[in-house]
Amino acid sequence: MRFAFIDGCKEVWPVKLLCRIRQVTSRGFRAWRIRPMRQRQRDDMVLLAHIHEQHRLSLQSHSRPRITALGRKIGHRSIARLMRENDIKIVRTQKYKATTDSNHTFNIMPNLLDQDFSTDGPNQKWAGDISYIWTSEGWLYLAVILSVLTARNRLDPCRACCANPAGQGAATE
């Protein structure tokens, strides 16, 4: 690891200076450069090529257990180490799930507001929405029904308070 750092920085800094900083000899660095690769390093290179190929073929979805189960007699920890060292990560995609069934024979309610949210008094026009919130206990369904006039009056002071933290100049009901 020390020598790999020196080898990577030798274009910018002198080798003697880098060796002195890392507390190694320049002779040791030269010996490291001409030393042949160990058998484990050669095996890791072959395995890494296999991992890259399987990762590419699976559209980046194969993780360590699946690559281990592909028939090679390699330990899962070795595969995990190589994937971690080479920053090979799986991309998890979620399956598309249709949440709305528009092809039905149920009665469809008419759009009475037709995007006209203006009103003269309270309790004349109502609007609602439903949302799904994921919690540790499962999905929580949140339904809100508000008078259009009341909702508008509630949102305006909130905007004024957020713009002015002291609350000065906030709109009143």
Order of alpha helices (4+ residues) and beta strands (2+ residues): alpha-alpha-alpha-alpha-alpha-alpha-beta-beta-alpha
